[in-house]
């Protein structure tokens, strides 16, 4: 429970004595790399507090790609990564978790992870008994959402890459080129070039 308390303290910026009484609401789990924790359409998804490792949230879009044969198109499924969250963070399909509507995207473990699962019912219990803690749980994701909007608004790929590196310094070298490129909305070849310059 010491690891959970440390992670919660880091996330909420609240003193440990305010958090000890809610630790039993978080269910620990160890998951290997590549596990899908959430898929679209799930009701009541938990929130995952990340003790170690990293998670990503993504959705899939179907695109038509021209083939070399004139006039033919091939259907291609492309993954768009909308969140990457390292240790110390919390991730869920927040709209689905808080408003109890079907989830819209996938959540995948990018590395072996130590997670702490918080069900919606347990979140409600915390919100009733410890409203300050419940609010603090999702303040960091709100701030990160604002940074994500700022990053998406940058037109220059190098500027988005630099902002990513400054925002997530601990992720350097831990993400595949394709996943990071998807998050930054740039071509993997461009990202490889930017990484090589660092």
C-alpha positions in Angstrom: 0.0 0.0 0.0 3.0 2.3 0.4 3.4 2.5 -3.4 -0.3 3.4 -3.8 0.0 6.1 -1.2 3.0 7.6 -2.9 1.3 7.5 -6.3 -1.9 9.1 -4.9 0.1 11.8 -3.1 2.0 12.6 -6.3 -1.2 12.8 -8.3 -3.4 14.8 -5.9 -0.7 16.8 -4.2 -2.6 16.1 -0.9 -0.9 15.0 2.3 -0.8 11.3 2.9 -2.9 11.5 6.1 -5.8 12.7 4.0 -5.4 9.7 1.6 -4.9 6.7 3.9 -8.6 6.2 4.6 -9.4 5.8 0.9 -6.6 3.3 -0.1 -8.9 0.3 0.2 -11.0 1.6 -2.8 -8.1 1.0 -5.2 -7.6 -2.6 -6.4 -4.0 -3.4 -7.3 -3.2 -5.2 -10.6 -0.1 -6.0 -12.5 -0.5 -6.2 -16.3 1.9 -7.1 -19.1 2.7 -4.9 -22.1 0.0 -4.9 -24.8 -3.0 -5.7 -22.6 -6.2 -3.9 -23.6 -7.8 -2.5 -20.4 -10.7 -1.0 -22.3 -12.4 -1.3 -25.6 -15.2 0.8 -27.1 -18.8 0.1 -25.9 -17.9 -0.8 -22.3 -20.2 0.6 -19.6 -18.9 1.6 -16.2 -15.1 1.5 -17.0 -12.8 2.0 -14.0 -10.1 4.6 -13.8 -6.6 3.3 -13.6 -4.0 5.0 -11.4 -0.6 4.2 -12.7 2.0 3.1 -10.2 4.6 2.2 -12.8 4.7 1.8 -16.6 2.5 3.8 -19.0 -0.9 3.6 -20.7 -2.3 5.0 -23.9 -5.8 5.7 -25.0 -6.6 5.5 -28.7 -9.4 5.2 -31.2 -9.5 3.7 -34.7 -10.6 5.4 -37.9 -11.2 3.7 -41.2 -9.6 5.4 -44.2 -9.5 4.8 -47.9 -6.1 4.5 -49.3 -5.3 4.6 -53.1 -3.5 1.5 -54.3 -1.1 1.4 -57.2 -3.7 -0.1 -59.4 -5.5 2.9 -61.0 -8.9 3.6 -59.6 -8.9 1.1 -56.7 -9.0 1.9 -53.0 -8.0 -0.2 -50.1 -9.6 0.2 -46.6 -7.1 1.0 -43.9 -7.6 1.1 -40.2 -5.5 3.8 -38.5 -5.0 4.2 -34.8 -5.1 7.8 -33.4 -3.5 8.0 -29.9 -5.2 10.7 -27.9 -3.6 10.1 -24.5 -0.3 8.8 -23.2 -0.1 8.7 -19.4 3.0 7.6 -17.5 3.4 6.5 -13.9 1.9 8.9 -11.4 -1.1 9.6 -13.7 -4.7 8.4 -13.9 -6.4 7.3 -17.1 -9.9 6.3 -18.1 -12.5 7.2 -20.7 -13.4 10.1 -18.5 -16.7 10.9 -20.1 -17.8 7.2 -19.9 -16.5 6.9 -16.3 -18.2 10.0 -15.0 -21.4 10.1 -17.1 -21.9 6.3 -17.4 -22.1 6.2 -21.2 -20.5 3.6 -23.4 -16.7 4.0 -23.7 -15.5 5.5 -27.0 -11.9 4.3 -27.2 -9.3 1.7 -26.3 -6.8 1.8 -23.4 -3.7 -0.2 -23.8 -0.7 -0.9 -21.5 2.4 0.3 -23.4 4.7 -1.3 -20.9 4.4 -3.8 -18.0 2.4 -1.8 -15.5 1.5 -1.7 -11.8 -2.0 -0.3 -11.7 -4.6 0.5 -9.1 -8.2 0.2 -10.4 -10.9 2.6 -9.1 -14.5 1.6 -10.0 -17.2 4.2 -10.5 -19.0 3.0 -7.3 -15.8 3.4 -5.3 -15.2 6.9 -6.9 -18.7 7.9 -5.7 -17.9 6.6 -2.2 -14.8 8.8 -2.2 -16.8 11.8 -3.6 -19.3 11.4 -0.7 -16.8 10.9 2.1 -13.8 12.9 0.8 -15.0 15.4 -1.8 -11.6 17.3 -1.8 -9.8 14.0 -2.7 -12.4 13.1 -5.4 -11.9 16.5 -7.0 -8.1 16.3 -6.8 -8.1 12.9 -8.5 -9.2 14.4 -11.8 -7.5 17.9 -11.6 -4.3 16.6 -13.2 -6.1 15.1 -16.2 -7.9 18.4 -16.7 -4.6 20.3 -16.7 -3.1 17.7 -19.1 -6.2 18.1 -21.4 -5.4 21.8 -21.6 -1.8 21.0 -22.5 -3.0 18.5 -25.1 -5.1 21.2 -26.7 -2.2 23.5 -26.8 0.0 20.8 -28.3 -2.6 20.1 -31.0 -2.8 23.8 -31.9 0.9 24.0 -32.7 1.3 23.8 -36.5 5.0 22.9 -36.5 5.9 19.3 -36.0 9.1 20.2 -34.3 7.3 22.5 -31.8 4.8 19.6 -30.9 7.7 17.2 -30.5 9.6 19.7 -28.2 6.5 20.3 -26.1 6.0 16.6 -25.8 9.6 16.1 -24.6 9.2 18.9 -22.1 5.9 17.7 -20.8 6.9 14.0 -20.6 10.7 13.9 -19.9 10.5 10.5 -18.3 9.1 8.8 -21.5 12.1 9.4 -23.6 13.0 6.2 -25.4 10.1 4.3 -23.9 7.6 4.7 -26.8 7.6 3.3 -30.3 8.0 5.8 -33.1 4.5 4.9 -34.5 2.7 5.5 -31.2 4.5 8.8 -30.4 4.0 9.9 -34.0 0.3 9.1 -33.8 0.0 11.1 -30.6 1.8 14.1 -32.2 -0.1 13.8 -35.5 3.1 13.6 -37.5 4.5 11.1 -39.9 6.8 8.4 -38.3 9.6 9.3 -40.6 9.4 13.0 -39.5 9.5 11.9 -35.9 12.5 9.7 -36.5 14.3 12.7 -37.9 13.3 14.9 -35.0 14.4 12.2 -32.5 17.8 11.9 -34.3 18.5 15.6 -33.8 18.2 15.4 -30.0 
